[in-house]
């Protein structure tokens, strides 16, 4: 019995000790938070960035990406199936109009040209032969028609003679009828032959016309191939800078395959892209800001692609200063499309202190003390955040990330 009472007492004492220890730990933790909350924490001015609230304009923007491209770029494609024989100029070289860039081996196309030329000559001879054959056939038909006419005249005389004999009593009625029948048959045969002559004339015209059309097609093909052979000497059609050239000497090139790109680097544009879920927020003539390093340029959307590829919509920007020295071909840039603008509002420089929420906790510096304050924000872009309430013009705030001091009400600013 005494043993059970002692064990109960021991357990009770142990529970009390654990309770006391737990209360002490909780008190220590609470003390730390209270100290951090109510006592001033110091921070050196070199450890953060600040900005002053000012009155100005703000442009709300949505982000996109872009690539700088020459405003005008010409692609010279191979006019024929050939191979690269010689490269005369490399990428980066300035080129003048009419200057040769590379040479193609056009021997295969030259052979095709000669073959087509011989085929055209053969077609010309075929047309001449056809005309002679048709003319001979037409002459034979006309000769037969003349013979028919002579026979009809002879039969008419026979009918007249048969009628005279019948009247004089020297002939019979059957002789007259036979002569008249022979005359009618001869006249029908002549009429048939005349119709054949007309049909033959039309057939002659059609056959000759078909042959002439086939010849004209071959002649056009020959002229086109001749022009392609002339273009096989790849020359610049305008002055500019060669941005790319196919230097694979001996490589087979198909007709239409790109050989050279020539750009006019006196002016640039920007090819932009963004997620298609923002498509309803952009439109032609929409203003934009293009950031190149620390330089900002202005531009306008001139064209939006109607097609969406892999969830990406593309558009083109015309730059206000298209010849700015900061622009380089194929340069990647940040694009900010301006959706709305507000004038005469309170604004402050954007920074890590702002997380995109409408209600923000910021620290306002006054007399060496940074005091936490809740502010309401509006529009924002990569430069500024609109202040709707909680701050006034001239207030200086910390724009660095202050999440480590979220439980600190005031901070002492040291030098």
ABEGO torsion letter per residue (X at the ends): XAAAAAAAAAAAAAAAAAAAAAAAAAAAAAAAAAAAAABBBBBBAAABBBBBBBBBBBBBBBBBBBBBBBABBBBBBBABBBBBABBABBBGBBBBBGBBABBBBAAAAAAAAAAAAAAAAAAAAAAAAAAAAAAAAAAAAAAAAAAAAAAAAAAAAAAAAAAAAAAAGABBAAAAAAAAAAAAAAAAAAAAAAAAAAAAAAAAAAAAAAAAAAAAAAAAAAAAAAAAAAAABBBBABBEBBABBBABBGBBBBBGBBABBBBBAABBBBBBBBBAAAAAABBBGBBBBBBBEABBBBBBBABBBABBBGGBBBBBBBBABAABAABBBGBBBBBBBBABBBBGBBBBBBBAABAGBABBBBBBBBGGBBBBBBBBBBBBBAABBBBABGBBBGBBBBABBAAAAAABABBBBBX
